[in-house]
């Protein structure tokens, strides 16, 4: 009997070790999900595949999970999930909503598992070490990639390392959630080797965060470190404890951090050769006119208008990008590289998708976190350095959600869930006197079956679709168009709701002049994303080519009805109006397109130049074409038109320069200019023009 009991205890401890190892693997895999080189669904799949494994170890581990004592954050977290499910009634695309709900459920399970595991003191130390050793590995590998030859050569191993581990907005989100733990353990370390190890981690990660070039991260980490310092020193009457000799010895990490910033400034030209100078970048933090900040302000303004128009219901979880199209402003179109899948502000995103109930759930969860943190900060039996590090990381993440975004990046969401679990675990760990009511694994079996089905449909199928999408892009890059089309079709077979894949298919068919198939593919895009104005733009362009001008105008007007700022539709409606003799209307449409696009596109300037030339306003036409060639100097037709217009406007002095540019780009313009009546007088009187046409 005694032997059987001993074997059972041994098996249970093995399952406990297996859970700890599995958690360590998940923590080590978190930075991989930050990679901008991997598909988004594949990043979520890291969480979706590892969490069920953790769940199995958790349910059958050495200490079964319990209903009571009830974790303090469970109820607001469940309220958020419930509101998310209710919001699906308003979703334009139910698939995207269900996918986001599944992500929330998996994050909730991860939080619960960490909370249960972290309630044991021996596991607290182990999981924190996992976090910091992963941070050390990330920092070493990324900085190694930065310093390797060819660090900025496309697709090189050095470039992959540098971008994979930290030198991105996503990497900054990881660093600022974990760095406070590194600082807290450095401050609390009693052994010299501990101070050396955690100090090295803090030093390298601070260098990497500084090199991330993310202004919002620099501000957010400052907020997180302030919270850390307040919690760590609060029992000693706040920052006045710094005056004590013992506290003065703890100022070493401050010197370490300052040295890291100095090293980062020295490495700046090496690791970020295409960026502005380090001092200019730091100064730009406080410059409200920077382009990225202007785009974020435009996103926030658009999100507020979206919230106003859907005040009581929201637009459905996961459906922000689909509903935001009518709210895109000129600033967003002038920065096409900016992501518009979310408003770069998690609070605004939550309210826009979930409505006022979502706001209440978010506030409830936030206040619960503050309450648990405040209680732990005042308890003498909680490890102060871990409490301070976790709260500092959560504070930095919360600040970052309002400057950039966190929870929409899979790895950021994983980091936040882990930190919330750590906080909850410490709170559960100091309330062991409450009666435990264990969870029976049999009660959770139906839930596990449902989770398995959801994981297949909302994790594995999107991953399969994205893998084929990436293979298609590789084929297109290597000019294997038909192979790429086959991969796109397979991608849609795996994930038929992916409007991005459907639009890519339509765009490729358009390039191949397979116009009936393009229209069919664009209509399929609109079934998945009814407000995607670029799909209307593609269809309108097809009808223009097919000479069905009435249908083209109808399609472009539908696009404008969705989004009055869509420049492609404005330009084409202007062309149609000009062809029909509605010159004033055409000019107004081109002016609107020019105002929206600014100096990012030449087409409105060329169209206005043509209108002004038609109406005899040669001087105004010259100004438009001068702007067009400054934006796209590689278009010989624009240089040729500019040369002709300078003759018409009575300014022959710059004709030869413009004509020389056109001929340099395409010698065919020489023969055309030799026969063009506009240059007849200059062929006789201007030796430079005569020489150009004779060469």
Secondary structure, 3 states (H helix, E strand, C coil): CHHHHHHHHHHHHHHHHHHHHHHHHHHHHHHHHHCCCCCHHHHHHHHHHHHHHHHHHHHCCCCCCEEECCCCCHHHHHHHHHHHHHHHHHCCCHHHHHHHHHHHHHHHHHHHHHHHHHCCHHHHHHHHHHHHHHHHHHHHHHHHHHHCCCCCCCCCHHHHHHHHCCCCHHHHHHHHHHHHHHHHHHHHCCCHHHHHHHHHHHHHHHHHHHHCCCHHHHHHHHHHHHHHHHHHHHCCCHHHHHHCHHHHHCCHHHHHHHHHHHHHHHHHHHHCCCCCCHHHHHHHHHCCCCHHHHHHHHHHHHHHHHHHHCCCCCCCCCCHHHHCHHHCCHHHHCCCCCCCCCCCCHHHHHHHHHHHHHHHHHHHHHHHHHHHHHHHHCCCCCCHHHHHHHHHHHHHHHHHHCCCCCCCCHHHHHHHHHHHHHHHHHHHHCCCCCCCEECCHHHHHHHHHHHHHHHHHHHHHHHHHHHHHHHHHHHHHCCCHHHHHHHHHHHHHHCCCCHHHHHHHHHHHHHCCCHHHHHHHHHHHHHHCCCCHHHHHHHHHHHHHCCCHHHHHHHHHHHHHHCCCCHHHHHHHHHHHHHCCCHHHHHHHHHHHHHHHHHHCCHHHHHHHHHHHHCCCHHHHHHHHHHHHHHCCCCHHHHHHHHHHHHHCCCHHHHHHHHHHHHHHCCHHHHHHHHCHHHHHHHHHCHHHHHHHHC
